[in-house]
Amino acid sequence: MSIADFLTSFQWWGYIFVIGVIFFPLTSRLFSGFADKGYPFAKIIGMVVISYIVLVLGVTHIAPFTQLTVLITTILCTVAITVVLIKFPQKLITSLPQFILIFFEECIFLGGMLFWAHIRAYQPDIFGLEKYMDFGFVNSILRSTYFPPKDMWYTPLPINYYYFGHLVTAVITKLTAIPSFISFNLMLATLFAFTYTLSFSIVGNVWSKFTSLRYPKGASYTVAAHSQSKNSLFSFVFPGFLGGFLVTMGGNLHTIYTLFTAYPNDNPVPFWQLAFAPQNFPNNYWYPNATRFIYHTIHEFPSYSFIVSDLHGHVLDIPMVLTTIAILFSIISKLQIPKTKQTPNTKNQNKRNWNLEIIWNLDIGICALLGFSLAVMYMTNAWDGMIYFLLSMVLLFWRNKLLGKNYSSTIYHVMTIFFFYLIFSLPFSLFFNPAALVGGIGLICSPQFLINIGKIGPFVFEPNHCMHSPVWQLLILYGFFLFWLFSFVFILRRERKQLTNSDIFVISLSAIALFLIIIPEFFYLRDIYSTYFRANTMFKLVYQAFILFSLATTYMIFRCIHFFLFSGLPLWKKLALFPYLFVGVTFLTLVSIYSYFGIASYYGNLTLYKGLTGTAYLAKSYPSDAAAIAWINRNVVGQPVILEAQGDSYTEYARVSANTGLPTILGWPVHEWLWRGTYDIVPPRSNDIQMMYTTTDPTGFLSLAKKYAIRYVFVGQLEKQKYPTLNEAKFQKIGKAVFRNGGTTIYRVSF
């Protein structure tokens, strides 16, 4: 990494570190049972809280979105937390090992951020896939005075998509004053660091909680070495390292194809039908195939997301997802599992007095926090809010069952959380129309009589929508997780001991993960994609299944190792397990090498260092346009409407609005079709844009310019390619050229 990039990255980290320090007293109370007091979660909670306050201030027009507003908000949060700390004093770090662990986690976070910033510097271009969309959101938010932010591709309407994660990016960008074309890549590096560090903390705490509950201090245990080390840093760090790696950089068993001759990308076949060719390793292995293996579907996972580096909602939400999982484990881990069952009289007493029980046992603050976290996930990547609301219900059910409560308590808790979710999501949902993104729930392979009906309530029944995943493909994608899940279940049955809190938690994660994988085999949320009708449903659900399974599997692996070493099995039985363990290690190796192939392919084997400036490619592809875009970012204040050429999604079109945040008449059409729920909005605006560029009549242009409140007209290389009959003479009659460089001109319109 160059010195300039290192200093910029360090500056970015410094601000986030300070936010973490400010909010650590809060997380130390929330995660009081964690070995690290939840220190890694302080940063993301702080960033989210500050950004949420800024959102509320902007939506209510109390304060504009400026660096000063963000700074004052941060200071007020500091004062509030300090007052609480003075009124309710506590010792944040209670021991030297705890301090060492927290320091170590900070080193992991900083190291992870610098590592991925360095990787991104070999291919930093904010171009390709959906980067224009994500960059446009960030830039539009940065230019906003108040919220909701404007849709840069459909003036004058606001963004009708999940943008809270982009708001968090914009808030830190505004706070640090680092240009967005650099902060885009730094945020990706930060998300990578968060994903690893938070996963490290979750798995480490889940495992250490198992050892402390199964073998409490002072309890006798046959293996003295384990008893002496059960509370050491090593018992936390080793599981944490593996968990962080699997969630952040793990893949699936698809890498087994590196040992066989390549198959056509669109026609995967079982590997056993291909020629075994280890001598040609990796056999032209193409890493995206692991995410497009099942026909007409998408089944991505975090390491692929970090490699291709779209700053999309499902990636931006990973830290909040992990934080919510940690909050849920914090609730479960504090329970004392009863040793004996309740008597019928006790159960009846609980039933009679359940309202009083709730008052004494329910922490309303935890319910509010869960409601807030679900709202944040909904505003960042809406599907996640639904998924983790389901996980919350499952774990609350376990909690109340272990406390001897009846179902009424669980219902009460769920309703309370849902109430807070509705309240906290209000600043976003007031301006968001989810109906435009979801056209009902489809049934896969609907019978003919339902197809004849067409629709019943939210359910739709469509012909030619029958598609199931072959079992062998599902096993390649998820066989690694299933192998360790079956092993874990076998161990639980063999031990015949009471489940620990960690066991219950991991079982719940695994059950939800399996449920998410199964759902797309029967249902799909209907959207604009007819051929890939279940692709988005599968993508959103199995992405979270991968995260949940990765966390759970790490714990399962260490439980299996623990059983193998300390179960007291005779030597011959342990030797008999070696072939089984060999399979497990082989599977672990296959999922671990995925990121190597992805990084090597996408980043050109790390041979050409380019730096962190994400828009440098523009100067090579469109040098005069790049200069014009830079001029706009330096000189144009606010969000006046700019006219630019309109072209297909996933192309270079909409480059001006994406790179500046200025709204235009129409950007990527498929995206607007998805966000607005109909394609009918596209042709009229597309025709108007063509009319404004090609007409020779200044009056006709002015009429449309007033309709869309256009203040600037961009005439560059793409505009001239798109509209061969483009007429520039009229622009000089109704305005003046405020920028001219090479073949690119920017006109300011005068009404």
C-alpha atoms as one frame of an Amber mdcrd trajectory, in Angstrom:
protein
   0.000   0.000   0.000   1.282   3.447  -0.894   2.000   5.931   1.884  -0.812
   8.243   0.710  -3.357   5.427   0.697  -2.149   4.204   4.074  -2.510   7.661
   5.647  -5.988   8.095   4.183  -7.001   4.649   5.416  -5.564   5.374   8.840
  -7.487   8.654   8.996 -10.707   6.823   8.114 -10.009   4.176  10.761  -9.197
   6.853  13.359 -12.661   8.386  13.172 -14.325   4.973  13.402 -12.072   4.049
  16.324 -13.144   7.182  18.217 -16.811   6.325  17.600 -16.141   2.856  19.001
 -14.514   4.290  22.126 -17.480   6.626  22.649 -20.026   3.809  22.455 -18.008
   1.156  24.305 -19.657   1.947  27.689 -22.996   1.184  26.044 -21.928  -2.121
  24.521 -20.097  -3.175  27.681 -23.454  -3.136  29.461 -25.338  -4.727  26.617
 -22.757  -7.510  26.255 -21.750  -7.705  29.905 -21.566 -11.492  29.692 -19.132
 -11.466  26.774 -15.464 -12.056  27.378 -14.647  -8.939  25.328 -17.594  -6.890
  26.671 -18.830  -6.580  23.071 -16.062  -4.146  22.194 -16.052  -4.915  18.421
 -19.745  -4.053  18.226 -19.277  -0.563  19.671 -18.098   0.827  16.328 -20.995
  -0.384  14.226 -23.582   0.495  16.887 -22.084   3.973  17.127 -22.025   4.477
  13.359 -25.612   3.292  13.041 -26.949   5.380  15.949 -25.262   8.551  14.708
 -26.502   7.943  11.164 -30.030   7.245  12.388 -30.128  10.492  14.365 -28.864
  12.348  11.284 -31.639  10.684   9.252 -34.312  11.770  11.722 -32.939  15.316
  11.818 -32.949  15.420   8.033 -36.420  13.918   7.555 -37.941  16.331  10.083
 -35.941  19.267   8.664 -34.555  20.035  12.107 -30.970  20.128  10.865 -29.392
  19.893   7.400 -27.029  17.095   6.457 -23.662  18.761   6.964 -20.356  17.863
   8.541 -21.246  20.147  11.459 -24.516  18.268  12.047 -22.699  14.934  12.095
 -20.044  16.333  14.434 -22.590  17.836  16.842 -24.575  14.581  16.825 -21.427
  12.657  17.723 -20.630  15.087  20.533 -24.163  14.880  21.946 -23.967  11.071
  21.914 -20.673  11.341  23.794 -22.214  13.614  26.410 -25.271  11.376  26.850
 -23.186   8.229  27.310 -20.835  10.055  29.688 -23.768  11.208  31.835 -25.089
   7.647  32.030 -21.613   6.368  32.908 -21.291   8.936  35.714 -24.742   8.141
  37.081 -24.242   4.385  36.770 -20.483   3.877  37.046 -18.925   0.632  35.920
 -15.495  -0.766  35.271 -15.300  -1.208  31.519 -12.282  -3.535  31.494 -12.005
  -5.817  34.477  -8.807  -7.785  33.880  -5.556  -7.839  31.942  -6.615 -10.806
  29.757  -9.754  -8.883  28.835  -7.695  -5.838  27.889  -5.378  -8.012  25.798
  -8.369  -9.552  24.016  -9.898  -6.159  23.264  -6.565  -4.814  22.029  -6.163
  -7.919  19.891  -9.620  -7.432  18.359  -8.786  -3.834  17.513  -5.628  -5.045
  15.787  -7.707  -7.564  13.838 -10.110  -4.830  12.754  -7.367  -2.429  11.682
  -5.403  -5.208  10.003  -8.484  -6.466   8.184  -9.360  -2.988   6.974  -5.848
  -2.246   5.733  -5.631  -5.687   4.141  -8.778  -5.270   2.075  -8.002  -1.631
   1.264  -4.707  -2.908  -0.116  -6.529  -5.567  -2.165  -9.026  -3.008  -3.492
  -6.159  -0.770  -4.584  -5.356  -3.300  -7.328  -8.818  -2.848  -8.866 -10.486
   0.203  -7.291 -12.726   1.142 -10.219 -16.243   2.123  -9.215 -17.615   0.615
 -12.372 -19.212  -2.692 -13.336 -22.081  -4.747 -11.931 -24.146  -2.369  -9.750
 -21.422  -0.013  -8.560 -22.927   2.944 -10.431 -26.152   2.453  -8.515 -24.399
   2.249  -5.146 -22.067   5.151  -5.887 -24.989   7.222  -7.126 -26.891   6.607
  -3.888 -23.920   7.691  -1.789 -23.291  10.802  -3.879 -26.966  11.762  -3.907
 -27.096  11.477  -0.116 -23.909  13.529   0.222 -25.494  16.320  -1.825 -28.767
  16.198   0.133 -29.654  19.018   2.478 -32.609  17.172   3.946 -34.034  13.680
   3.551 -35.279  11.507   1.970 -32.486  11.657  -0.609 -33.360  12.161  -4.251
 -33.289   9.333  -6.757 -30.434  10.427  -9.033 -32.025   8.432 -11.888 -35.632
   9.608 -11.670 -35.971  13.257 -10.777 -37.654  14.604  -8.669 -38.769  11.520
  -6.717 -36.869  10.184  -3.697 -34.946   6.908  -3.672 -37.382   4.008  -3.443
 -34.852   1.456  -2.314 -33.048   0.405   0.852 -30.469   3.150   1.308 -29.659
   3.307   5.030 -26.316   1.536   4.565 -25.415   4.080   1.907 -26.420   6.792
   4.384 -23.984   5.362   6.951 -21.281   5.482   4.273 -22.175   9.091   3.493
 -22.166  10.054   7.192 -18.632   8.739   7.745 -17.583  10.301   4.438 -18.980
  13.629   5.558 -17.363  13.320   8.981 -13.904  12.476   7.644 -14.105  14.838
   4.625 -12.577  12.089   2.479 -13.843  12.213  -1.146 -16.517   9.669  -1.962
 -14.459   8.172  -4.791 -12.036   7.030  -2.080 -14.460   6.453   0.806 -16.413
   4.027  -1.415 -13.438   1.661  -1.358 -12.626   2.395   2.271 -16.171   1.478
   3.262 -15.776  -1.852   1.480 -12.576  -2.430   3.433 -14.380  -1.439   6.640
 -17.190  -3.892   5.946 -14.622  -6.628   5.383 -12.969  -5.781   8.710 -16.331
  -5.661  10.502 -17.408  -8.996   9.075 -14.242 -10.719  10.231 -13.984  -9.045
  13.638 -17.645  -9.351  14.609 -17.719 -12.997  13.533 -14.524 -13.536  15.529
 -16.218 -12.117  18.620 -19.476 -14.040  18.200 -17.859 -17.442  17.707 -15.265
 -16.822  20.406 -17.933 -15.860  22.921 -20.258 -18.719  21.989 -17.440 -21.219
  22.436 -16.106 -19.692  25.657 -19.644 -19.666  27.051 -19.906 -23.387  26.305
 -16.687 -24.165  28.161 -17.638 -21.996  31.131 -21.107 -23.546  31.455 -20.120
 -27.148  30.816 -17.043 -26.882  33.019 -17.551 -24.056  35.517 -14.658 -22.840
  37.565 -13.801 -25.315  40.300 -15.652 -28.219  38.693 -13.831 -31.507  38.404
 -12.813 -32.657  34.966 -10.825 -35.642  33.841  -8.475 -33.755  31.540  -6.411
 -31.390  33.637  -4.896 -29.607  30.650  -8.301 -28.543  29.392  -9.383 -27.410
  32.838  -6.318 -25.201  33.124  -6.792 -23.591  29.732 -10.543 -23.323  29.435
 -10.577 -19.615  30.275  -7.435 -18.712  28.368  -7.303 -16.441  25.364  -6.550
 -19.420  23.156  -9.952 -20.991  23.803 -11.486 -17.769  22.480  -9.053 -16.891
  19.720  -8.813 -20.142  17.763 -12.574 -20.575  17.232 -12.830 -16.847  16.585
 -10.202 -16.947  13.869 -11.887 -19.813  12.059 -15.351 -18.280  12.401 -14.170
 -14.942  11.060 -12.487 -16.661   8.146 -15.457 -18.836   7.170 -17.939 -15.950
   7.243 -15.666 -13.454   5.495 -13.587 -15.501   3.068 -15.154 -18.952   2.946
 -16.800 -20.456  -0.100 -18.524 -23.749  -0.815 -17.580 -27.171  -2.127 -17.787
 -25.939  -5.705 -13.992 -25.584  -5.619 -13.810 -29.350  -6.074 -14.073 -28.527
  -9.779 -10.510 -27.217  -9.642  -9.484 -30.887  -9.767 -11.536 -31.714 -12.866
 -11.717 -30.497 -16.425 -13.821 -27.368 -16.808 -17.513 -27.483 -17.696 -19.453
 -24.928 -19.793 -20.422 -22.068 -17.495 -24.132 -22.307 -18.282 -24.311 -26.090
 -18.152 -22.879 -27.464 -14.889 -22.548 -31.218 -14.608 -21.649 -33.433 -11.648
 -17.906 -33.418 -11.137 -17.785 -37.211 -11.249 -18.812 -37.004 -14.891 -15.739
 -34.934 -15.729 -12.186 -36.074 -16.237 -10.092 -36.024 -13.079  -7.128 -33.767
 -13.877  -5.259 -32.698 -10.724  -2.144 -32.136 -12.817  -3.917 -29.167 -14.460
  -5.050 -27.620 -11.172  -7.022 -25.357 -11.064  -8.354 -26.303 -14.526  -9.408
 -22.784 -15.594 -11.646 -22.534 -12.546 -14.079 -19.596 -12.836 -14.984 -18.379
  -9.347 -18.404 -16.764 -10.157 -19.748 -20.211 -11.080 -19.952 -21.010  -7.361
 -22.671 -18.330  -7.105 -24.568 -19.266 -10.304 -24.379 -23.054 -10.049 -28.107
 -23.808  -9.892 -29.880 -22.974 -13.148 -31.289 -19.428 -13.325 -30.595 -18.626
  -9.693 -28.199 -16.580  -7.582 -26.686 -17.992  -4.410 -23.924 -15.619  -3.364
 -22.017 -15.372  -0.093 -19.870 -12.689   1.584 -16.450 -13.595   0.141 -17.802
 -13.294  -3.402 -19.400  -9.952  -2.460 -16.131  -8.595  -1.133 -14.257  -9.759
  -4.219 -16.580  -8.075  -6.749 -17.061  -5.178  -4.293 -20.508  -3.771  -4.978
 -21.431  -1.517  -2.060 -24.877  -3.076  -2.064 -27.464  -3.435   0.689 -26.775
  -7.100   1.422 -23.098  -6.266   2.039 -23.714  -3.034   3.916 -26.036  -4.889
   6.277 -23.597  -7.657   7.280 -22.256  -5.784  10.349 -25.777  -5.072  11.609
 -26.786  -8.671  10.958 -23.869  -9.896  13.049 -24.629  -7.332  15.752 -28.229
  -8.547  15.961 -27.042 -12.146  16.208 -24.706 -11.100  19.024 -27.532  -9.316
  20.868 -29.666 -12.443  20.648 -26.847 -14.599  21.971 -26.263 -12.125  24.781
 -29.892 -12.645  25.815 -29.652 -16.427  25.636 -26.223 -16.675  27.258 -27.376
 -14.974  30.467 -29.997 -17.603  31.187 -29.534 -20.195  33.861 -30.898 -23.462
  32.513 -33.044 -25.072  35.233 -31.846 -28.440  36.502 -35.305 -29.782  37.270
 -38.659 -29.549  35.609 -41.421 -27.416  37.053 -44.294 -28.993  38.852 -47.793
 -28.605  37.463 -48.694 -26.218  40.290 -45.754 -23.991  39.416 -46.790 -23.925
  35.784 -50.338 -22.972  36.739 -49.033 -20.223  39.009 -46.967 -18.861  36.126
 -50.008 -18.973  33.897 -52.112 -17.030  36.403 -49.465 -14.381  36.985 -47.858
 -14.134  33.551 -48.399 -10.372  33.300 -46.500  -9.826  36.541 -43.775 -12.197
  35.351 -43.334 -10.142  32.206 -42.997  -6.912  34.119 -40.249  -8.332  36.289
 -38.349 -10.321  33.655 -38.721  -8.386  30.430 -35.995  -5.851  29.774 -37.864
  -3.242  27.751 -34.551  -1.779  26.655 -33.562  -5.052  24.988 -36.883  -5.189
  23.155 -36.372  -1.611  22.004 -32.835  -2.423  20.888 -33.994  -5.466  18.929
 -36.753  -3.386  17.356 -34.178  -0.762  16.412 -31.777  -3.319  14.930 -34.581
  -4.927  12.897 -35.603  -1.483  11.631 -32.025  -0.700  10.618 -31.757  -4.017
   8.762 -35.069  -3.333   7.034 -33.867   0.105   5.932 -30.564  -1.353   4.721
 -31.671  -4.633   3.136 -35.353  -5.237   3.819 -35.273  -9.028   3.602 -32.839
  -9.172   6.530 -35.356  -7.485   8.790 -37.845 -10.300   8.154 -35.246 -13.053
   8.492 -33.888 -11.887  11.827 -37.318 -11.110  13.167 -37.946 -14.825  12.659
 -34.685 -15.726  14.407 -35.614 -13.387  17.265 -38.958 -15.144  17.693 -37.269
 -18.564  17.792 -34.720 -17.518  20.387 -37.295 -15.656  22.483 -39.352 -18.819
  22.503 -36.315 -20.739  23.808 -35.646 -18.023  26.377 -39.151 -18.079  27.769
 -39.307 -21.846  27.725 -36.106 -22.069  29.760 -37.537 -19.535  32.202 -40.678
 -21.628  32.560 -42.960 -19.051  30.940 -45.931 -19.767  28.721 -46.533 -18.734
  25.118 -48.184 -15.487  26.182 -44.819 -14.114  27.263 -43.270 -14.839  23.871
 -46.204 -13.215  22.091 -45.894 -10.166  24.320 -42.157  -9.854  23.659 -42.604
 -10.282  19.901 -45.340  -7.661  19.790 -43.200  -5.256  21.814 -40.255  -5.713
  19.467 -42.517  -5.277  16.441 -43.925  -2.076  17.916 -40.458  -0.587  18.317
 -39.542  -1.798  14.835 -42.477   0.125  13.367 -41.570   3.264  15.301 -37.869
   3.206  14.426 -38.435   2.429  10.741 -40.932   5.273  10.346 -38.457   7.924
   9.039 -37.693   5.544   6.171 -41.026   3.830   5.573 -42.923   7.127   5.275
 -41.264   7.630   1.887 -40.810   4.022   0.793 -43.218   1.943  -1.280 -42.326
  -1.742  -0.883 -45.235  -2.788  -3.092 -43.245  -1.582  -6.097 -40.552  -4.159
  -5.339 -42.767  -7.141  -4.513 -45.571  -8.404  -6.711 -46.857 -11.130  -4.425
 -45.728 -14.559  -3.243 -45.441 -17.124  -5.992 -45.830 -20.874  -5.604 -43.294
 -22.954  -7.493 -44.870 -25.648  -9.697 -48.410 -24.449  -9.099 -51.089 -27.011
 -10.002 -53.257 -26.161 -13.001 -56.398 -25.387 -11.006 -54.513 -22.692  -9.062
 -52.998 -21.340 -12.267 -56.538 -20.968 -13.586 -57.433 -18.946 -10.473 -54.309
 -16.806 -10.855 -54.216 -15.163  -7.450 -55.496 -15.680  -3.923 -54.658 -12.840
  -1.548 -50.894 -12.231  -1.681 -50.272 -15.573  -3.434 -49.875 -15.727  -7.197
 -49.909 -18.858  -9.342 -48.068 -18.572 -12.631 -47.595 -21.063 -15.468 -44.129
 -22.189 -16.546 -42.706 -21.429 -13.122 -41.638 -24.904 -12.105 -38.033 -25.207
 -11.080 -36.374 -27.189  -8.301 -32.709 -27.484  -7.390 -31.086 -30.872  -8.036
 -30.057 -32.477  -4.754 -26.473 -32.993  -5.927 -26.127 -29.255  -6.583 -27.521
 -28.378  -3.169 -25.013 -30.768  -1.595 -22.122 -29.104  -3.417 -23.292 -25.694
  -2.224 -24.163 -26.647   1.350 -22.650 -30.090   1.899 -19.874 -28.655   4.051
 -22.382 -27.237   6.514 -24.578 -30.337   6.480 -21.608 -32.594   7.161 -20.764
 -30.772  10.379 -24.432 -30.370  11.333 -24.975 -34.126  11.188 -21.743 -34.625
  13.129 -22.935 -32.180  15.780 -26.306 -33.919  16.111 -24.512 -37.264  16.473
 -22.359 -35.868  19.281 -25.346 -34.423  21.122 -27.090 -37.788  20.986 -23.937
 -39.579  22.085 -23.218 -37.248  25.016 -26.789 -37.377  26.314 -26.172 -34.298
  28.391 -28.339 -31.262  28.921 -27.979 -28.730  26.130 -25.977 -25.636  26.984
 -27.040 -22.143  25.989 -24.450 -22.247  23.226 -25.895 -25.511  21.905 -29.403
 -24.057  21.847 -28.167 -20.941  20.090 -26.271 -22.877  17.405 -29.200 -25.238
  16.841 -31.457 -22.214  16.319 -29.056 -20.640  13.824 -28.821 -23.908  11.913
 -32.584 -24.433  11.867 -33.197 -20.960  10.441 -30.402 -21.467   7.890 -31.944
 -24.738   6.693 -35.350 -23.078   6.500 -33.938 -20.273   4.338 -32.361 -22.774
   1.952 -35.572 -24.789   1.626 -37.982 -21.874   1.076 -36.887 -21.041  -2.529
 -37.689 -24.627  -3.491 -41.375 -23.925  -2.847 -41.979 -20.163  -2.883 -40.614
 -17.003  -4.465 -41.330 -13.309  -4.174 -42.558 -12.168  -7.548 -40.577  -9.376
  -9.215 -39.850  -8.159 -12.741 -37.655 -11.112 -13.684 -39.744 -13.788 -15.371
 -36.997 -16.203 -16.447 -35.023 -15.808 -13.219 -38.222 -15.731 -11.200 -36.745
 -17.243  -8.017 -33.221 -15.845  -8.361 -33.669 -12.826  -6.112 -35.583 -14.812
  -3.500 -32.891 -17.451  -3.329 -30.143 -14.824  -3.294 -31.565 -12.865  -0.361
 -32.392 -15.938   1.723 -29.376 -18.180   1.199 -26.991 -15.246   1.658 -28.114
 -15.075   5.262 -28.201 -18.865   5.493 -24.503 -18.880   4.603 -23.676 -16.403
   7.385 -25.739 -18.277   9.971 -24.351 -21.652   8.940 -20.752 -20.371   8.927
 -21.057 -19.138  12.506 -22.808 -22.304  13.643 -20.445 -24.641  11.766 -17.373
 -23.162  13.406 -18.820 -23.973  16.802 -19.769 -27.451  15.580 -16.227 -28.112
  14.361 -14.777 -27.278  17.748 -17.459 -29.306  19.502 -16.461 -32.284  17.350
 -12.778 -31.738  18.111 -13.609 -31.398  21.783 -15.595 -34.642  21.706 -12.815
 -36.467  19.870 -10.151 -35.351  22.366 -11.985 -35.399  25.680 -14.915 -37.811
  25.369 -13.047 -40.700  26.948 -13.549 -42.932  23.913 -11.205 -45.933  23.727
  -8.252 -45.538  21.388  -9.595 -47.946  18.761 -12.781 -45.908  18.396 -10.779
 -42.713  18.023  -8.684 -44.335  15.319 -11.867 -45.452  13.573 -12.984 -41.801
  13.426  -9.893 -40.650  11.507 -11.371 -41.316   8.023 -14.430 -39.318   9.043
 -12.284 -36.449  10.303 -10.248 -36.608   7.095 -13.421 -35.936   5.103 -14.209
 -32.988   7.372 -10.727 -31.510   6.920 -10.979 -32.004   3.146 -14.287 -30.163
   3.055 -12.836 -27.365   5.175  -9.901 -27.052   2.781 -12.186 -26.850  -0.258
 -14.294 -24.020   1.174 -11.171 -22.206   2.392  -9.434 -21.920  -0.989 -12.312
 -20.188  -2.769 -11.246 -16.637  -1.958  -7.767 -17.300  -3.340  -9.129 -17.959
  -6.827 -11.548 -15.052  -6.639  -8.948 -12.519  -5.537  -6.387 -13.735  -8.047
  -8.885 -13.499 -10.908 -10.633 -10.221 -10.090  -7.534  -8.375  -8.954  -5.159
  -9.591 -11.650  -2.962 -11.649  -9.328  -2.195  -8.391  -7.482   0.354  -7.324
 -10.080  -0.693  -3.720 -10.863  -1.224  -1.325  -7.949  -3.639   1.481  -8.886
  -4.465   3.164  -5.577  -7.800   3.784  -3.872  -9.198   6.419  -6.235 -12.250
   4.708  -7.651 -12.842   7.102 -10.553  -9.355   7.073 -12.046 -10.548   4.733
 -14.817 -12.716   7.562 -16.201  -9.642   9.576 -17.129  -8.520   6.683 -19.339
 -11.886   5.704 -20.830 -13.461   9.144 -21.161 -10.801  11.776 -20.345 -12.845
  14.838 -21.295 -15.932  13.478 -19.526 -13.839  12.773 -16.431 -12.661  16.379
 -16.367 -16.265  17.570 -16.718 -17.459  15.349 -13.872 -14.627  16.649 -11.685
 -15.648  20.214 -12.549 -19.233  19.490 -11.483 -18.116  18.049  -8.163 -15.978
  21.128  -7.499 -18.347  23.853  -8.648 -21.992  22.760  -8.592 -23.711  23.072
  -5.215 -26.878  21.239  -4.231 -28.792  18.966  -6.585 -29.838  20.806  -9.733
 -31.104  18.483 -12.475 -28.671  17.565 -15.235 -29.545  16.149 -18.639 -27.426
  13.230 -19.844 -27.856  10.386 -22.308 -29.966   7.446 -21.202 -28.898   3.878
 -21.901 -29.208   0.300 -20.721 -28.544  -0.870 -17.192 -25.096  -2.195 -16.331
 -23.460   0.016 -18.980 -21.460   3.258 -18.913 -24.667   5.272 -19.234 -25.806
   7.345 -16.238 -22.129   7.961 -15.462 -22.658  11.669 -14.732 -25.492  11.263
 -12.231 -23.782   8.282 -10.579 -20.448  10.049 -10.189 -21.849  13.401  -9.083
 -25.130  12.693  -7.305 -26.955  15.202  -9.521 -30.406  13.883 -10.450 -31.169
  13.229 -14.091 -34.387  12.481 -15.984 -33.820   8.747 -16.351 -30.915   6.481
 -15.477 -30.699   2.703 -15.702 -34.167   1.619 -16.942 -34.302  -1.905 -15.479
 -33.461  -0.570 -12.032 -36.136   2.097 -12.200 -38.567  -0.520 -13.465 -37.739
  -2.613 -10.401 -37.921   0.309  -7.968 -41.130   1.827  -9.384 -42.953  -1.417
 -10.155 -43.725  -0.750 -13.823 -41.822  -0.339 -17.071 -44.376   2.207 -18.273
 -42.333   4.972 -16.671 -39.348   4.361 -18.967 -40.428   5.070 -22.593 -41.906
   8.567 -22.019 -38.792   9.854 -20.301 -36.454   8.097 -22.716 -38.275   9.746
 -25.625 -38.142  13.150 -23.946 -34.368  12.848 -23.465 -33.887  11.959 -27.124
 -36.128  14.854 -28.126 -34.131  17.363 -26.060 -30.814  16.299 -27.547 -31.893
  16.045 -31.172 -34.457  18.810 -31.660 -33.400  21.987 -33.469 -36.211  23.983
 -31.855 -35.062  25.872 -28.718 -38.691  26.417 -27.703 -39.429  22.699 -27.718
 -36.323  22.049 -25.651 -37.216  24.747 -23.111 -40.698  23.316 -22.680 -39.278
  19.928 -21.655 -36.464  21.549 -19.675 -39.033  23.404 -17.560 -41.043  20.198
 -17.118 -38.043  18.455 -15.532 -36.444  21.602 -14.002 -33.198  21.016 -15.932
 -30.360  23.381 -15.064 -27.426  21.712 -16.835 -26.973  19.794 -20.084 -24.080
  17.359 -20.468 -22.767  16.736 -23.966 -19.996  14.155 -24.040 -18.811  11.111
 -25.915 -21.745   8.861 -24.995 -24.310  11.537 -25.826 -22.850  11.913 -29.310
 -22.781   8.146 -29.794 -26.333   7.659 -28.546 -27.838  10.532 -30.558 -26.020
  10.885 -33.931 -28.284  13.817 -34.887 -27.532  15.676 -31.649 -27.935  19.424
 -32.114 -25.769  21.646 -29.885 -26.625  24.972 -31.484 -29.857  25.359 -29.536
 -28.053  24.936 -26.201 -26.013  28.050 -26.922 -29.202  30.003 -27.628 -30.949
  29.108 -24.368 -27.894  29.127 -22.086 -24.141  29.199 -22.054 -21.263  26.761
 -21.955 -19.826  26.734 -18.425 -17.318  23.962 -19.138 -15.600  22.885 -22.312
 -12.812  20.350 -22.617 -11.986  18.274 -25.673 -15.245  16.903 -26.988 -17.221
  17.479 -23.768 -19.302  20.549 -22.989 -21.572  21.424 -20.071 -24.293  24.006
 -20.749 -26.139  25.941 -18.085 -29.778  26.467 -19.038 -31.378  29.896 -18.601
 -35.146  30.123 -18.411
